[in-house]
């Protein structure tokens, strides 16, 4: 009986290793493809791929660091990450250099993204903690991050931090993570589709006017320019980093930053449809890794909710243009998929 149990445990461990290897291999392939494609499109049109390459490097480095520190310090690592994110957001509330129209829903996208990732890290630390008092304290700290967002005027950060905390609490009742992660992916896709519908006048006039007022007409014009450039060359795009050179709206701005303030539209304009698909593939890989992770389902779903909120912010702003945000996203994903030393509990699917 004991020998049979040992063999079963060994087979389960081998299966888990195969799953981890599969998700890691998928991540290497997707991130590598993003880097290579940016170089190809830059060679075709003389673009500047440094921004994409730096973002890929930041995600990879953050993910690797998260896997290491998440295994060694499953509670302390996300706590440290949360504190660092809040510190960066508070110390530099105006992360983006540019006019107020560059701010998604009333505040800097980079600041909202940092606060959202910090909230997700605090909630992940709460699920990793074993003592009820520690869990309560960490959840209160996550609520405090939402208060900080309100204090510095980040409406987007307040909404997303509150949403991450509520999703984390609701995740305790979820037994199967796959449908929940699929729903998170659908949310990100719907927001991207909604922004496309606004730009292409596919929504009812009343709804479109309301959303345009909230997002500002200037942002919608930037999106329109991005889609026009994507239509010009859907295969290779106009080249990474060249949106600001070719956008009429950006050229007429008093303080242009050369960004369309939408990560999917920027990829489509500068690197073609394949570039946009690769960006979506990175997000899908993260959800896949969270599905495969051995960590408890509530922790995995909490990280998924925070990263989905980041994807929503990036669809409406230029949050992914900041290295601190891309590195933080990789760090959170790495922590959520790390296997703490001595953790032998099977994951909830």
Secondary structure, DSSP 8 states (H G I E B T S, - for coil): -HHHHHHHHHHHHHHHHHHHHHHHHHHHHHHHHHHHHHHHHHHHHT--THHHHHHHHHHHHHHHHHHHHHHH-TTHHHHHHHHHHHHHHHHTS--S-S-GGGSGGGS-HHHHHHHHHHHHHHHHHHHH--SHHHHHHHHHHHHHHHHHHHHTT-HHHHHHHHHHHHHHHHGGG---HHHHHHHHHHHHHHHHHHHHHHHTT-S-HHHHHHHHHHH-HHHHHHHHHHHHHHHH-TTT-S-TT-HHHH-HHHHTSTT--S--S-HHHHHHHHHHHHHHHHHHHHHHHHHHHHHH-SS-HHHHHHHHHHHHHHHHHHHHS-GGGSHHHHHHHHHHHHHHH---TT-------
